[in-house]
Amino acid sequence: QVQLVESGGGLVQPGGSLRLSCAASRITFSIYVMSWYRQAPGKRRELVAAITSDGSTNYADSVKGRFTISRDNAKKMVVLQMNNLKPEDTAVYYCNARLNLFEYWGQGTQVTVSS
């Protein structure tokens, strides 16, 4: 069974940084589009950033210039570097792997930005 395990969430002050990691197993990682989504209380889950198998990236407008997504196919990991965090970035962050009709989710990691 495919597993996606996120780590790196926590509490950070506004302007701070966090690094989220997602480790994948039982998956041909290199061919999947890997993404980070987030869901704040009372809101819909939204795409934060995505990276294709060839390394092309896409970001939500709200995080452009602050967040960076990267992947290491050898380690089967995708990383979201989050800088200059804002209170509105507070949410549960989910790792997602997608290939055509196949889609998998991690369990989520909480990110809280507060002073």
VEXGU-474928 format. One line per 5 residues: number of its first residue (from 1); their letters; for each residue x, y, z of C-alpha. Coordinates in nm, 4 decimals. Layout:
N
NUM> A> X Y Z ~ ...
This chain:
115
1> QVQLV> 0.0000 0.0000 0.0000 ~ 0.1264 0.3454 -0.0928 ~ 0.2286 0.5594 0.2029 ~ 0.2939 0.9314 0.2178 ~ 0.4232 1.0547 0.5529
6> ESGGG> 0.4540 1.4268 0.6212 ~ 0.6752 1.5844 0.8833 ~ 0.8062 1.9263 0.9803 ~ 0.4935 2.1094 1.0865 ~ 0.4685 2.3112 1.4034
11> LVQPG> 0.4197 2.6523 1.5579 ~ 0.6130 2.9464 1.4171 ~ 0.5959 3.3218 1.4546 ~ 0.4972 3.5455 1.1640 ~ 0.7953 3.5990 0.9365
16> GSLRL> 0.9464 3.2671 1.0346 ~ 1.0233 2.9579 0.8283 ~ 0.9309 2.5924 0.8261 ~ 1.0387 2.3020 0.6108 ~ 0.7828 2.0314 0.5396
21> SCAAS> 0.8932 1.6924 0.4146 ~ 0.6948 1.4086 0.2634 ~ 0.8435 1.0614 0.2426 ~ 0.6844 0.8207 -0.0025 ~ 0.6974 0.4438 -0.0037
26> RITFS> 0.5646 0.1637 -0.2217 ~ 0.5358 0.3987 -0.5160 ~ 0.7243 0.4636 -0.8402 ~ 0.7886 0.8090 -0.7057 ~ 0.9709 0.9609 -0.9999
31> IYVMS> 0.6744 0.9450 -1.2375 ~ 0.4190 1.1031 -1.0060 ~ 0.3191 1.4664 -0.9839 ~ 0.3832 1.5600 -0.6223 ~ 0.1900 1.8390 -0.4569
36> WYRQA> 0.1245 2.0102 -0.1272 ~ -0.2283 2.1106 -0.0368 ~ -0.3569 2.2833 0.2723 ~ -0.6859 2.3146 0.4505 ~ -0.7664 2.5792 0.7068
41> PGKRR> -1.0611 2.5404 0.9469 ~ -1.3878 2.6032 0.7706 ~ -1.2225 2.6337 0.4305 ~ -1.1816 2.4123 0.1281 ~ -0.8621 2.2240 0.0658
46> ELVAA> -0.6448 2.4218 -0.1740 ~ -0.3392 2.3547 -0.3845 ~ -0.0272 2.5217 -0.2483 ~ 0.2452 2.3958 -0.4816 ~ 0.3084 2.1158 -0.7279
51> ITSDG> 0.6102 1.9669 -0.9006 ~ 0.5998 1.7393 -1.2015 ~ 0.8201 1.4430 -1.2784 ~ 1.0486 1.6629 -1.4864 ~ 1.0759 1.9282 -1.2170
56> STNYA> 0.8319 2.1895 -1.3428 ~ 0.6677 2.3766 -1.0580 ~ 0.3422 2.5577 -0.9969 ~ 0.2423 2.7722 -0.6981 ~ -0.0686 2.9307 -0.5606
61> DSVKG> -0.0540 3.3076 -0.6011 ~ -0.0708 3.3503 -0.2252 ~ 0.2615 3.1706 -0.1695 ~ 0.4637 3.2719 -0.4765 ~ 0.8006 3.4113 -0.3777
66> RFTIS> 0.7738 3.2682 -0.0260 ~ 0.7388 2.8910 -0.0708 ~ 0.9585 2.6544 -0.2714 ~ 0.8744 2.2971 -0.3631 ~ 1.1441 2.0460 -0.4531
71> RDNAK> 1.1786 1.6734 -0.4945 ~ 1.4463 1.4085 -0.4560 ~ 1.3508 1.1092 -0.6653 ~ 1.6304 0.8938 -0.5283 ~ 1.5076 0.9455 -0.1722
76> KMVVL> 1.1398 0.9473 -0.2724 ~ 1.0871 1.2761 -0.0929 ~ 0.9196 1.6064 -0.1679 ~ 0.9960 1.9147 0.0365 ~ 0.8107 2.2415 0.0851
81> QMNNL> 1.0299 2.5227 0.2118 ~ 0.8114 2.7939 0.3590 ~ 0.9593 3.1356 0.4319 ~ 0.8113 3.4611 0.5553 ~ 0.5148 3.2763 0.6980
86> KPEDT> 0.1935 3.4650 0.7650 ~ -0.0963 3.3903 1.0001 ~ -0.3108 3.3099 0.6968 ~ -0.0760 3.0219 0.6161 ~ -0.2103 2.8415 0.9223
91> AVYYC> -0.3605 2.5120 0.8076 ~ -0.3151 2.1392 0.7913 ~ -0.0752 2.0670 0.5065 ~ -0.1172 1.7500 0.3025 ~ 0.1189 1.5732 0.0682
96> NARLN> -0.0376 1.4423 -0.2531 ~ 0.0856 1.2055 -0.5226 ~ -0.1018 1.1885 -0.8516 ~ -0.0622 0.9939 -1.1739 ~ -0.3568 0.9968 -1.4114
101> LFEYW> -0.6455 0.8418 -1.2141 ~ -0.4264 0.7294 -0.9256 ~ -0.4084 0.9654 -0.6312 ~ -0.2748 0.9276 -0.2788 ~ -0.2762 1.1503 0.0281
106> GQGTQ> -0.0729 1.1775 0.3423 ~ -0.2249 1.2166 0.6863 ~ -0.1411 1.5866 0.7098 ~ 0.0774 1.8007 0.9332 ~ -0.0366 2.1078 1.1238
111> VTVSS> 0.1262 2.4433 1.0565 ~ 0.0354 2.7266 1.2908 ~ 0.1644 3.0783 1.2377 ~ 0.1021 3.2926 1.5424 ~ 0.2763 3.5335 1.7725
